Amino acid sequence: MNTRVGLLFSLTGTTALTERGQCDAAILAIEHFNQKEMNVEAIVRDICSDPAKSALEAEALAKDGVKVFIGCYTSACRKAVLPVLEKYGCLLVYPTLYEGRECHANVFYTGEVPNQQVHVLLDYLTEHFGKRVYCIGTDYIYPRETNQQVRTYLAEKNGLVVGEAYVPFGHQTFYDVLEDIMVKRPDAIFTTLVGQSIIPFYRAYRRMGLNPDDLPIFSPITKETEIAAMGADYGAGHYGSASYFQSLPNEHNLHFVSAFHERFGAQQVISSVMFNTYLGTKMVLDSIQETGSLDYRDVFYHLSDKKLETACGTVLVEGDHHHLSRPVKIARAMPDGQFEIVWDSQRNIAPKPFKEKSREPGQLNEIILESWGRISDEAIVVLSERQHIVYMSKKAEELTRLKEGQLLTPTLLQHIHHAFEVHPYGTSGQQMLLLKPKLSVRSSASPYQFDRIRTLNPEYQLELEVAKLAAQSCANVLITGETGAGKEVLVQAIHRQSERKHGPLVAVNTGLLPRELIASEMFGYIEGAFTGAKKGGAIGKFEAANDGTLFLDEIGDMPLDLQVVLLRAIESKRIMRLGENKERAVNVRIIAATNRNLQEEIAYSGSFRSDLFYRLNVLSIAIPPLRERPEDVEHLSREFLREFQGVHGDGPDSLSDEALQALIQYPWPGNIRELRNVMERAYLLAGRERAPIRVEHLPRALKGYYQRKPRAAEPLKQVERRMIEQVLGETKTITEASKVLGITRSTLYRKLKEFQMTP
């Protein structure tokens, strides 16, 4: 069988330091496999540490018939390719430690999950050094999710996270973070930095005179490859955890290391993610050969419950989770760049990717969640017996700002009941809460007001406090928020409340200006500067905004080469018109806005300059989308009605309760701008009837969303039983039924026994 395998690794970009070795490991596994009868072609694609490029490369290969992929180091890249895997029926071998909370049907996870690595590392840390920990990580999914678990796990051991910091991908300067660490005086540092940032962090640590005997660094990520890049002296004395280290003395590992060095040179160090890449590639290719199938389902069912003797010890493929049960070690980096084992689990640690972040009993059954998801797509919270949150749907996180692992105290529960309609459903050892926004979230307190902006939402109130501070200063401001969330309204409010209120407010949408006109529009030009330049020339936006405020909208869309010119103008407060050699001083306050994540633009695609970002981001204000502040829908709607009375004349001044309920429950993808348009339409329709606005006056999309009725709620076990009965009736064999349900045959047999059902 001729098989093509897509290798999705970052050969350039901020995480290339780690991923180049993973790519070598995958190539080695394929070459070893090709010594057999099967012919496998490795197609390498550089994903450049960029999730968007990962998805594009994966889809291009999938369209060309590739069914098996290996790679995607960061969780952001992995998540970006999941839709491609689903669309084309492909399989991904994901060989990297990650944050858990995922078990995708198309992914074989050969890296460690937190209970296999992070928890044992914290056990060792707290036992030998103390319980005060400082967390530092790269600002993306894995570090934030992992550190949330660190906080909860330490709290159970009466420990404490004394400080926490996140930096963008590729960040190089850590003296301010290390100074904060020295002030907080933790017992140890827990780092989830990835890629190029690891090297300057460890080097800065040593240059500041810190000692690993007194303040060690613990990392689940920093391994042999990273230490080789930074220099062994900088890593010596610090700790890591994994199932594999190059220094393991067993026969399997000696053979593996010898083969690796023979292929790539004796100087090449080998890390756990490299070994996990080799192992996952070999296992999947062996399965493809033995089954004669490239169908990911056939591969998974063949791998389920398979046991192998490997360089890291015995590993077992968990049938239910597509993860590996494995032994785990903790090791201390030595002056030669290798690791000395200081603790060994001596047994396999089963993976628990969905392990709740506290140690409460009663792990949530994924089948139940999937079943309930078919009944309702609303906000769902599941509590353990001790009231810890063991599961939250994405909608619940958006509405409540709570996190998995958090204890739901009586005060928090009271707040939830005040803000939402709460529908409880009991199950064995757990309770599920279905949350719906109340008809009206009226408060006895008046809305917080800044200029003309009013809100009842606590999160937005905090952001408006920053806006108030911005109005009292001359510092540059960066406003982020989705399209239609009200960024320009906030800019106007800051300007009106500032000392520059008597000066001009000049707005320019940098995303709409033609590339060739941006410089002339921003800085002006003199007569004859270019073909078509009008007589006498013209001033630019900077000069027009002199002694006032310049609003740069959609700054994330500005071409990279012109960002350099803008940066110089902001730093020097001087501009030069096109065609002129004379510099002109300007007194301008800059407020920029974007709907993009500029830190991701810097890290992944390099489309925004980091120096410009930090110059603009002196004061940062994030406007929450309207779906996250349903308490504001009512007063905004009524404000729009009063506005329309002045524009269109007499019309409705109220809404029916049912219409208000529909407005509150709608997710508002277009935010306040969409709400305003909906209200104006309803105002005009209801005005003909001289009646309050009713549901029938709303657009079809809102009416359909509001009138969609979920099926009658059932106990969760009954939902699971009914789902199994339905699938058994539609399939001919247990094997086929288990594939449709997404579980193994052994799990299905266990469920049949539990429900006293016959196949």
N, C-alpha and C positions, 0 to 999 in steps of 0.2 A: 504493500500500500504506500503510495506517495502522499506525503502530508506536508502542508505548509503551516508554519507556526509564526505568528507575529510577536516580535519582542518589542514591547513598549517601554523603553527606558530613556532617562534623561542623560544623554551623552554630553550635553551642554546645559547650562542653567545652574541655579543655586544648589540643587541636590545632585548634580552630576558626580560630585565627590564620592557619594555612596553608590549611585546607580550604575556607574561604569563597571564596578566589580560584580554587581548582580547580572549585568548583561553578559560578562565573561562566563559567569557560572552557568547561565542558561545555555550558552553556546557549547560549553564543555559537556553538559548533560546530553545535548543533541548529538554532539560528535561521538560520545560514548555509545549512544543508542544506535547511531548509524553504522556501528561496527557489526550490528545484527543485520537481519535481512531487510528491515524496513528502511525506507529512504525519507528522511525528514529535512525539509528546507527551512532554514531560519531566515526570516525577513525582518531586519532590524529597522526600527523607526525611532528617530530622536524626538521625544515629546517635550524637551526643553523646559522641564519643570512647570509646564503650563497645562492646566486642566482642559482648556478649550482645544489646544493642539492635540492632547491625548484623545479626545473624542473624535476629532477630525481624522487623525491617522487611523484610529480603530475602525471608523466607518468606511474609510477608503479601502482598507484591507478586507473588511467584511463583505463589501460589495464585490470584491474580487474573489470571493469564495473562501477566505481564511476563516476557520471555525475555532481555532485555539489561540489564545493570547497569553502572554506571560509578562508581568511587570506592573507598572503604575505605582510607584513608591509611595507617594503621599495619598492620604485619604481623599484629598480634593480631586486628585487625578482619578483615583479609583471610582469615586462617585460619578465623575463626569462620563465615564465609559459605560456605566450600568445600563442606560437606555439603549446603547448600541448593542450590548449583549442580548438584551431582551428582544430587540427588533429583528436581529438576524440569527437568533438561536445559537450564540457563541458561548464559549467557556473561557474564563479568565483564571489563571493561576496567580493568586495575589500572595507574594512571598515575604511580606513585610509585617512586623508588629504593628498593631493598630488599636483603636480605642474600643473595639467591640460594638455592641448594639446593632449588629448587622448579621444577617445570614441569607445572602442572596442566592437564589436558585441556580444562578449561572457562575458562581464564584467558588473556587477551591482555595481556602485560606490556609497557607502553610506557615504563616508568621504567628507569633505569640499574641494572646489576648491579655488584658490587664490582670486577671486573677492568676495567670501563669508567670507574670513578670513583675508588674508594678507592685502588687500586694506583697510578694515575697521580699522584694527590695525594701519596701517600707518596714516590714517586720524586722529585717536585719538592721536597718538604719536606726530604728527606735530602740532596739535592744542594745546596740553597741555605742551609740553616740548621743541619743537624746530625742526628744519629741517635738522640738521646735524646728520647723522646716521652711525654707524660702524656695518658692517655685519660679522658675524662669523658663519661658518657652517661646517658640515661634508662633506668630499670631495666625493660626488656622485651626481646623477641626480637631486633629489629634491632640495637640497640647492642651487646648481648652477643655476638651472632654476628659482627658486623663487627669488633669489637675483638679477637676471637679470631684473625681473619684478619690484623689489624694486627700482632699479636704475632708471628705466624709469618712474615709478609712482612718485617718489620723484622729478625727474626733472620737471615734469608737475606742481608740487606744488612749484617750485623754491627751492627745497631742494637739498641735496647732500649726496652721500655716501662718507664719508671722509676716509674710510679704509675698507679693505675686506680681510678675511683670511679663509683658509680651512685647515682642519686637517683630518688625516685618521680615519677610524672607530676605536673606542676604545682608542683614544688618551687621555692621562691623564695629561699632563703638559701644563698649559696655562699662566704661568707667563710672557713669552715673548709676547704673544698676548695681555695680559692685560696691559703690559708696553707700547705697541704700541698704545693701546686705550687711555691710559692716556696722551700720547704725542699728539695724534690727537684731543683730547678733543671734542668728539661728544656730542650731547644732549641726545642720547639714544643708546643702543646696541640692534641690531636685531639679534637674534640667531636662526639658523636652525640646531643646533647640535642635534644628535639623540643618543639614547642608553646610554651606559656607560659613554660617554664623558660629558654628561650633569652635572653629579654630581661634578666632579672635577672642572668644569668651574665655577659653582655657588659658590663652596666653596673657590676657589682661589680668586674670586671677593671679597668676604667678608674679607678674610685674608689680602688682600692688602689695606683694609680700605676704599673701595668704598661704597657709600651710594645710595640706590635706590631712595631717595628723590631728589638727584642731578643727578644721572646717572642710570636710571632704565633699566632693561633688558626686552625687549618685545620678546615673543616667541609664534609662533603658535603651538609648539610641547610640551613644558614643561607644564605638567598638574599635577593632584593630585598624580598619581603614581610616577612620577619623584621627586616631592617635598617630598613625604613620604620617598623615598630612600635616598635623600640627607640630610634630616632633615628640618623640617618646618622653623626653624630660618634662614636657608640659602636662602629659596625661598621667604620669606616674603617681601612684598613691590614691587615685580616684577609683570609683566602683561602677560596675555595670552588671546587668543580669540578662540571661538568655539561656536557651537550651543548648547552644553550641558556642564553643570558643576554639580557636585554632590550636591552642596548647593542649587539648584533651589527648591523653596518651594511649587511647585504645587502638586496637589494630585497624578497625574500620576507618578511623580518622587518619592514622598514619598513611594508609593507602590513598585516601581522598586528597590529603595535602600533597603527597608525592605526585599524584596525577595532575593536580592543579599547577604545581610549580613546573612540572615538565612541559605543560602547555603554555603557560603565561610567564614563566620566569621565577627564579627562586626568591626574588625580592618582593613578589606580590603577596601581601598579607590577605588573610581570609577572615571574613566576619560572619556573624550569624545570619544576616539577611542574604549573604551570598550562598551560604550552605542551604538555607531554606529555599532559595531559588533553584539550586541544583536538585534538591530533594523533590520539590513540587513538580519540576519539569520531568524528572525521571519517572515519578509515579504516574503522572498523566499519560506520558508516552507509552509506558508499559501497559497501562490499562487500554489504551487505544489499540495497541497491537493484539492484546489478548481478546478483546471484544470484537475487533474488526469494525468498530464504529466510531465516528466522529461526533455522534450525538451526545451532548453534554449530560443528558439524563442517563444514558447507558454507562458513561464513564463514572458518574457519581455512584450509581448503584453497584457497579463493580468494585469501586474503592471502599464502599461502606464496610466498616468493621475490619478492614485489612490491617495486619500488624507487620511491621518491618523492623529489622535490626539495622541501625544506622550509626553514623559517626557520633551522634549525640546520645545514643542509647536506643532503647525500644520506643517506637512511636506507633500509635494506634489511630486510625482514621475513625473519628466519631461519626456514626451513621446519621445522626439527627442534625448535626450542625455544619458539616463540611469543614470541620476544624480538626486539629491534631492533638491528641493526648500525648504528653511528652514529659521527660524529666527536665528539671530547671536547675541552673547553677547561678551563684553570685560570685563574681571574681573581682580582684583588685589589679589594676594596671601596674606593670612592672617597668623598670627603667629600660628594658629592651623592647618595649612596645607590645609585648604579649601580656596575657592575663594569668594570674595565679588564682585557682579556685579556692574560695574561703568558705563556701557553703554549697551543699549539694542536696537536692530534695530526696535522692536515693530511691525515688519512686516516681511514677508518672503522675502529673497533675492534669486532671481532666479540664478541657477548655469550658469556660462558662461565658460565652460572648454576651449573653443577656443577663448575666449575674447582676442583681440589683446592687446599687452602690453601697448600701449598708448590708450588714450581715443578717438581715431579717430572713426568716424562713419563708418558703412558699414562692419559688421562682415562677414567674409568669409563663403560661403556656402560649407559645407563638401561634398555634393553630387557633386558639380562642380569639386572640387579637385579630388575626386575619378574618375570622368568621364575623366578628363584631364589626369590623371595618366595612363589611358588605351591607350591614344594617344601617349604619350611620357614619357619615364623614365629619361629624362635629367634634368638639373638644372632649377628649376622653382622658381621665386620670384614674389610675389603678393604685390602691393603697394596700400595704401589707397589714397584718394583724396589729402591728405596733404603730400604724399610721405613717410609715415611711412611703414615699412615692416610688413605686417600682416600675411604673410605665406612664409616659405622657405622649399623647399624639402631638404632632407638630402644631395643630391648631390650639391645643391646650397650652403649649409653651408660649405661643404668640399672645394669647389672651391673659394668662395669669402671671407670666414671667417667673414661674416656679421651675425647679429643676428636678430631674430624677435623682433619688437618693435623699432628697430633702425631707425633713420631718414636718408633717403637716400639723402644726400646733393648733390648739383650740382657737387662738386668735386668728391664725391664717384661715382656718376652716370657717370661722364666722365671717371673715372678709369675703370668702368665696360665696357663701350663702347670700351675702348682701349684694354682691355684684352680679350673680348669675342665678338662673333657674337650675337647681341641682336635682338630677334624677339618679338615685342610687340603685345599684344592682349588686346583689351579693353573690359570692362564689366561695368555694372552699378556701378558708384562710385569708381571703382577700375581699376587697370591696371596690367596685368600679363606679365612678361618678361621671355622668354625662352632663356637661355644662352647656347651657344656652344663655346668651345675654338676656337680661330681663327686659321687659317691655320698655321701661324707662329707668335710667340709672340716676335718678334725681338725688341730689345731695342737699342737706340743709345749708351747707356752705356755698357761698357764691363762687362762680368760676374764677380761677386765677386769671388775671388780665395783664397783658403787656401791650401797651398801645391799643390797637384795635383787635388784637388776638385774644381770644378767651378759650380756656380749656378746663375741663374737670379731670383730665387724665394726669395722674401723679408723675408719670415718666416725662410727659411733655412739659409739665410745670417745672421740672428740674432743668430741662433744656432751655426754657424761657428765662430761668434765673441766669443762665450763662449769657443769653441774649441781652438781658438787662445789664450785665457786667460789660458786655461788648459795647453797648451804647454809651457807657461811661468812660470808655477808653478809646485809644486810637489804634489798637492792635488789629492786625489782619484777622479776618474771620473766614472759616470754611464751613458752609452749610451743606449737609448731605440729606438726601431724602428721595423717595420715589417721585416719578413724574406726577404732577398734580397735587402734591402734598402741601404746597403753600410756601415754597422757598422764597419766591419773589415778594410775597406779602410780608414775610419775616424780614427781608432786607429793607423794605420800605419802613417797617416799624423801627428797626435799629437806627436807620438814618433819621427818622423824625424825632427819636428820643435822644439823639446825640448832640454834641456841641456844634456839629456841622449841619444842623437842620436848616440853616438859612443858606447853605451852599447847595450846589446842584447834586442831584442823584442821577448818574448816567449809567444806563444799563446796556450791555452788549452781549448778545448770544454768540459766544465764540464757536459754537458748533455749527452755526448757520452761515457764518462769513465764508465766502470763497477763499481758498488758501492763498491765492495771489493778492487778495485785498486786505488780509488781516493786518499786515504791518502798516499800511497806509491808514486804515481805519483806526488802529490803536494809537499811532504816533503822529499822524498827519503827514503832509507833504508840502513842498514848495512848488511854485509855478515851474513847469517844464520838467518835473521830476520823472515823469513817464508819459508815454503817449496817452493823450486824453485827459491829463491833469488840467483841472480848470484854472482859469486865469486868477492869479493871486494866491493860489494854493488853498489849503484848508487845514484847520487844526484837527487833531485826533481826539479820541475819547479821553485820553489821559489829561490833555489840556482842558477839554470841555468840563471835566470833573474837578478841576483845580479848586481847592478849599472845600471840596465836598466829598462824595463817595462814588467810587467806581465799582459797579456790580458786574462781575464776570460770570455770566451764566454758562452752564455746561462746559466748565473749564476742562473737564476730562476729555473733551473732544478736540482740544487744540492740538495742532500738529507739533510733533516733538521738536523740530528744529526751531520753531517760533517760541517754544517755551523758554529757550535760552535767552532770547531777547527780552521776553516778559520778565524773567527772573532778574536780569540786570536792571531793568527799569524800576522794579519794586525795591531792590536793594539800594540803588544809588539815588532814587527819587529824582532822577533826571531822564529826559527823553531827547531823542534827536529826530526831527522830521526827515522823511525820505528826501534825498537830494540835497540835504543841508549838512554842514560840518559843525554846526553850532549846537551845543547842548543847552537844554532849557530845564530849569528847576520846576518841579511840580509838587504840590502839597495835596496828596490824594490818599484817602483811606480805601483799602481794597477789601471787598467782600466777594468771595467766590462761592459758587454752588455747583453741585453735580449730582446726578443720580447713579454714578458709578462708584465702585469701591476702588479708590485710588491706590490703596496699599496693594491690592491684588494686581492692579495695572502695573505698578512698579515691579512687583515680584515675578509675575508670570509672563507678561508680554513686553515689559520694558517700554510701554507706550506713554508713561508719565515719569517725569524726572523727580527723583526723591528729594533733591534740594529745593525744587519749587514747591513740592508738597509741604515740606516742613516750614518753608517761609510763609505759605498761606495758612497753615494749620496752627496758628498761634492760639486762637480760640475756636473750638470745634463744636458745632451744634448739629445734632441729628434729629430730624423731624420724624416722629413715628408715623407710619402709614395709618390711614383712617380705620382700617380693619383692626388695629391694635388699640384703638381708643373709641369703642362704641358709645361710651358715655357722652361723647361730644356730638353725636349725630343729631340729637334732638335740638340742642340750642343752635347748631349750625343751620339746620333746616328752617327754623323759625326766623333766624337772621336773614336768610335768603328770601323768605316770604316778604319780610318788611322791605327789603331792597327792591323786589319786583313790584311792590305797590307803587314805589316812586317811579319806576321805569315804565310799567305797563298800565298803571291806573288801578282802579278798584279790582279786587280779586280776593281769593281765600286768605284768611289769616290764621288758619289752624289745620291740623291733620287729624284724621281718625286714629284711634288706638291701633287698629289693624294696619293702617298704612305706616305708622311709626314703627310698629314691630317689624314690618318688612324692610324698612330702611335700616334698622339696627342690625338685623341678621344678615344682610347682604355684605359680601366681603370687600366691595369697593376697590376693584383693581385700578381704577382711574382716580382714586382718592377724592379730595375735596372738589377738584375740578369736575369730576364725574357727578358728584352729589349735586353741585350747583346746576349742572345741565339737566339732571333728572328733575330737580325741583322747579326749574323754569318751565319745563315741558308740562309738568303736572299743574303748575299755576295757571298756565294758559288754558289747559283742558278743563280744569275745575272752574275757571272764571266764567265760562259759558253757562255753567249750571248754577253759579252763585252758591256753591256749597263747599264744605271743607274738603280737603284733598283725601281721596279714598284709594284703596288698593287698585281699583280699575283705572285710575289716572296714571299709574306708574307704568314704566316700560315692561314689555313682556318678560325680559330677562329677570327683573326683580320679582315679578309676580310668580314666575315659574320657580324661582329659588325659594320663595316663601311658602308656596303652596305644595312643594314636594313633601310628601308625607312618608316618614320611615315606617317600616313594618312594625307591628306590635312587638315590644321588647319581650325577650325570653330570658330565662336563666342561662348563663353562659354554657354550662354543661349540656343543656338541652340543645343549644345552638350547635355545639360541636357534634353531638350525636346525630342531629338531623342532617348536618352536612355530610357526615360519613355515610349515613343511610342513602342519601341522594346519589353520592358518587358510586357506591356499591351497586345501585340500581342501574347506573348508566355505563358500567364497565363489566368486563367478562371475567377478569382474574384479579387476585389480590395484588399481583405485581402492577397491573395496569392502574388499579385504584390507588395504590400508594404513590405512583408517579403523578397522578392527577392531583392528589392531596399535597404533594410535595414533602412526603415523609417516607421513612424506610418501611419495608415489609414488617420488620420486627416491631416497630412502633405501632403500626396499624393493628397487628395481632394483639398487642397489649391493650389498645383502645377497645377492640372488639370484646376482649375478656372483661375489661372494666365496665362496659355498658351491657354485658351479657347478650351480645349480638352474635349471630352466626353469619359467616361469610357467604 
